Amino acid sequence: MHPKHIKEFDRFANGYERYKIIQTRVAQHLIQKTSYKGRNILDLGAGSGEIYRAIDWEFDRFYALDLAQNMLRFHPETKVEKILCNFDEDRCWKRLTSLSLSIDQIFASSSLQWSKDLDTLLTRMRSLDCPVSAALFTSGTFKTIHEILQVPSPVRSKEEVLSLFCQHFMIDYEIKRYKLFFPDSKSMFSYIKKSGVSSGHKRTSIGKLKELIRSYPHPYLEFEVVFLWSKE
């Protein structure tokens, strides 16, 4: 992930706590449909702890990995080891290897869509030889905005995500679409900026985006998420 995007996550860490509505729903659904109950869990892109809070079984150790220090600041600490590093970097995985962690389950909720090289990342995840549960926002998120502005989505399509995962894992998957309603355009724009879903990607000027929100045809924003669970 580009350094400027890391800064965006850190910059809006406080606001994220108030705007993580969809991320919370995604984490809860991912956990609800996860059959394996790991004891030593690695959460890639752990953020402020949505996966941790959603888990409904006893575990021994939870490794919360994230690239934004200010996000990890909000993560619960009971049975937790916080690891500050970027899952896209080789040195991050070398560090994980050097720690000799007994990881028996991997989660990644609302984070892997920002990987600059998802194929390599999945190879590294596969090397840990344990069950994987993941949820990624796809290009169907903010679809109407991208169509009106005639700009590409900053994240992959559901087809791309599924194709890459199938090259590394046997999977079960589900695609869910969400609509988040807002009372006015100002609150909608604030959400886009602070939720972490946009990750600071600037596909158009702030002024143009504000004008878009004023003329946006819906009282809601669209989200599309692909959920994936690896099979033995």
N, C-alpha and C positions, 0 to 999 in steps of 0.2 A: 504494500500500500504506500502511496506517495506521502512524504512527510507532511505536506500541507493538509492532507485528509486526517492524519493523526492529530494535528493541531486543532482541526475542526471538532473532533470528538472530545478533546480535552476542553476546548473553549465552551462547548455547550453541555458539559457534564452536569452542571447544576440544573439546567432547564430540562435535560433529558429525563430526570426523575419525574417530572410532571407530564411529559409527552410520550412516554413509552407504552401507550395504550395497546397498540397492535403487537408490539414486541412481547408484551406480557401474555396476550392471547396465544400468540404463536408458540411461546415456550410451554405454556400449559397444555396445549394440544399435542405438542411433540412428546411431552412426558406421558400424557394419558395413553398414547398409542404405542409407547415403548414397552415391550414385553420383558426384556432383560433388565435385571435390577443389579447394577454394578456396585461393588464395594469401594473401589478406588477410581474415581471419576475425573477425567480431564475435560474441561469445558473450554473450547476454542472461541475466543471472542466473548469472554464471560461477562464483560460490561459490569453492571451494578448488581448482577446476581439473579436474573430472571429464572434461569434453569435451576439454580440452587434452591430458590424459594418454591419452585413448582414440584420438586422431587418429594415423593410421599413414601419413601422407604428409608430404612437405616443404612448408612454407609460409613466407611472408616475414614476416608480422606477424599477431599475435593480440591482439585488443582484448578484454580481460576486463572486462566491465561488471557491477557489482553494487552494491546499496544498503548492504551491510554491510561496513564497513571491516575488522572482525576476520576475516571470511570471506576477503576478498581477501588478507589477510596470509599465508594458507597457499597461495595460488596460485603456481605456478611463474613464473619471471620471464624465462626465455630467450625472446627475440623477442616479449615481451609488453609491452603498454601497459595499465596498470590504470586503469579509469575508474570513479570512485565517484559513482554517481548512481542515481536511481530510474527505471526504464524506463517507469513510468506517468506521469511528469511531463513537461510540455511543455518545461520548461527543460533537461531531460536531452537531448531530441532537438535542441533549439537548439544545445546544446553540441556534440553529435556533428556537426551541420551545420557549425558554426564551425571544427571541427578539420579539415575537408576530407579525411576519411579515404577511402582507396581500397578500400572494402569490396566484396568479390565473393562473400561467403557469410555467412549468418546461422545461428547455432545458438541454441537455447533448450531446455535440458534440465532438467526438474523445477523450472521457475520460473514459466512463464506462467500456471499455474493460480491464482496469487495476484494476478493483475492485477485491479484494480477496474473497469477498462473495457477489456476485451479487444478489442472492436470497434475502438476508437480506436487501440489499440496495434498491431493488425494493419494498419490503414491506414498507420501510420507505418513499419512494417516493409516493407510493399509499396512505399512511396515510394523505398526504397533500390534497388529493381529488381535483385534478385539472388536466387539460390536460398535457400530456407529449409528447415531441418530442425528439427523441434520435437517434444518429448515432454512431455505434461501428465498429472499425476495427475488422476483423475476421482472422481466421487462414489461409485464402487464401492470406493474405498480406505476401509478401516476400516468396511466396510458393516455387519457384524454389530454393532459397537459402536454405530453410529448407530441401528440398529433397536432394540436393547435399551434405549438411553437415550431413544429417540423424539425425536431431534434431527436437524435437517437437516445434510447434509454442508456444510462451508465452501467446497467447490469445485464446479465445474460438472459436469454429467453428460457422458458421452461424446457424447450426441446434441447437446447445446448446443455443445460444442467443435467437433464436425465441421460443424455448421451455420454457425458463425461463420467458420471457416477457408474453407469453400466459397464464402463471399461475397467473399473476397479473393484466393484462389488456386485454381488447378487442383491437386489433390493426389492422392497415393497415401497410404493410411493403413493402420495395423495396430493392433489392440487386443490387449494382452497382460495377463495376470493373473499375479500372483506371490503366493506364500505364504512368509512368513518365520517359521520355527519358533524357539521359545524354550524353555529348560530349566525356567523357572519364571515366575510372574506378576510378580515383582519386576523381572526383566530386561525383560519385555515392557513394563511401565509406563515404565521408564527409557528404552526405545527411543522410545516415543510422544512423550515429553517432549523428547528431545534430538536426534531424527533430522532435524528440519526439515520433516517431512511434515505435521505438525499446524500448523506456523507460529505457534504460540502462541495459536491460536484457542481460546477458553474457552467451550465449549458446555455445560459443567456444572462443578460444583465439583470441586476436587482430591480431596476426601474421597469423593465419590460415584464418581469415576473409579477410585480405588483399590479401592473395594468392587466395582466392575464387573469389574476385572481379576482379583480373587480368585474371582469366580464365572463368569468368561468361559468359554464352552463349548469353545473350541478351543485347541490348543497353538501356534497360529500366528495371525499377522495377515494380513489380505487387502489386496492392492493391485491397482488397475486403472489402466493407463496407455494413453493413445492416442498413437501415434507418427504423425507427419505429415511428408511430404516434398513440397515444391512441385514442379510440373512446368512445363516451358517452354510 
